Amino acid sequence: KILGVFVLVHNLVRMGIVMNGVRIPDADEAWFKPDLFTLGCCWMSALLQVSSFRFHVPKNRILGSPMIWQEWRMHNLIFVMRHMLVFAVRWWMWRMEVYHGGLSDRGNLICIILCDAIVVTQLWTVDVATEYLREDKHESLTATWPFWKGCPSWTEKFIKFYYTIAQFQATTTCMAPNVDHTLFMFFLVTFPFQFASVLMTMVRKGIISTAGYHIGYLWSLLQVMFCAMLVAESFLFGAWFLWVFIYLLRRAGINKYGVWLSFMASGILSRAAPLWFASHPGTPMWLIPSIWALSGVLAWLFNGGRVLETRTRRYLESRPKPLELVHRERINDSLVWLRFQLPSGFATGLTPGQHVRIHCPNPSKGLATWNDRPNLEDSPECLSRSYTPVSAPDAPALDFIIRDYEPCPALGFPHGGRGSAFLARTLALGTHAHVSGPHGHKVYHGDGMFLVGSAVRRVRRCAALVGGSGVTPVLALLRDLRAEDAAASARA
């Protein structure tokens, strides 16, 4: 706790110095100097991240609230170490200039390449950590953040958009090809990573809500950006254009290594051959797209013929979210097929064994009896009914087969079903129903791995004995297995 308080206060003090605008000799805008005290203070942040591994945290993300889990903690360590290593390289370059007259042009170039290598290593180690710690392939640190109940759709989209932009801001900070005496940005960009841990802990203890977390985290990101614009005395229009451009590239499916290596190559070339680069100003216009094309060729060769990345993130959360009903078809006298459309780029993200809850109005509110029996659901405004989708986890739509309980006085069922009547007959095409999930335990973890008792084991054959509505999770399992087999055949 003492170390955490020190790091938090250190960050706030440095930001306060930047915003105050007071400068001292032989120091940058945050009063960082090329001395051992500066280096030691900053590396306390790395020590704090390492010390967090003393505590037990859940392996999987808590779907309802933003709380610390293992993958997020490992990513935080990797990102903070990235900035601390780049800070150390830049600090050493400045120190060599002060005490030894500076590095040669070749020495400066090697340091810039080293900083870029640190970024590439971070990209790779994050992938390794994700592969090892993430059980759900539909998870994403940014796209599947839980939000508060009632959060407007435009607010959620904007916050997720800026969270992604902030990641690009932090990465481009490490790749700056210029050699100057500014260290504070390499350090201050670690503040949101560590402040988020404080906020998540406060959520877990009930001190703040999910909305409070997002307000605090967004403030920390904007605060760092405000300090950068304050020092530059500019809104940094060129940098904002670059960040949005990178966002669009990633949305289009350009491999992240291709994106970042293309900008790294351009920066390194401008340092290695400044005269040639100045006489050929159009070089980035062909160099950067050429590296994108090369990354596409490599992806085509080693990724089953796919050039662009296709990422499907889970859309559903524990809070109800609206989904549009786009298709309804009666299969027989009692079964109805429903299809709800998901937003572009998202999937159901449910694995076989999990279900969702569809929320609907309560037609029996205030009634003493329902279907000639005491009404046990006379109080709530809305009801929730659990259904297992029959669509595959990667499907862009959510399909259900539900039983429609129509009114039948002869069978002692004069009112019919509550939820089924709303879904099968009342809910109009083009309108929305609120859906939450996933709920329940995962039965199939992918790649032949099944939950058997309390352990996850790989099996070669499986059989299912089901009846009635129990057939729906098996249909989802069969679709998932068929999709995996098709993907494996494409890679082969």
Protein Blocks (a to p, Z undefined) as FASTA:
>chain_A
ZZmmmmmmmmmmmmmmmmnopacehiafkopacbfklmmmmmmmmmmmmmmmmpccdfbd
cfkbccddfklmmmmmmmmmmmmmmmmmmmmmmmmmmmnopaafklmmmmmmmmmmmmmm
mmmmmmmmmmmmmmblkbcfklmcccdehiafklmmmmmmmmmmmmmmmmmmmmombdcf
bfklmmmmmmmmmmmmmmmmmmmnomacfklmmmmmmmmmmmmmmmmmmmnopghlmmmm
mmmmmmmmmmnopafklmmmmmmmmmmmmmmmmmlmmmmmmlmmmmmmmmmmmmmmmmmm
mngopabdcddddfbdfbdcddddfbdcdfblmbccddddddehiafkpaehiacddddd
dfkgoiabgghiacfklmbmbdcdddddfbdfklcbdcdddddddddfknopanopfklm
mmmmmpcghiacddeddedjdfbggjhiacehjaccddfbdcdddehjllmmmmmmmmmm
mmmmmmmmmmZZ
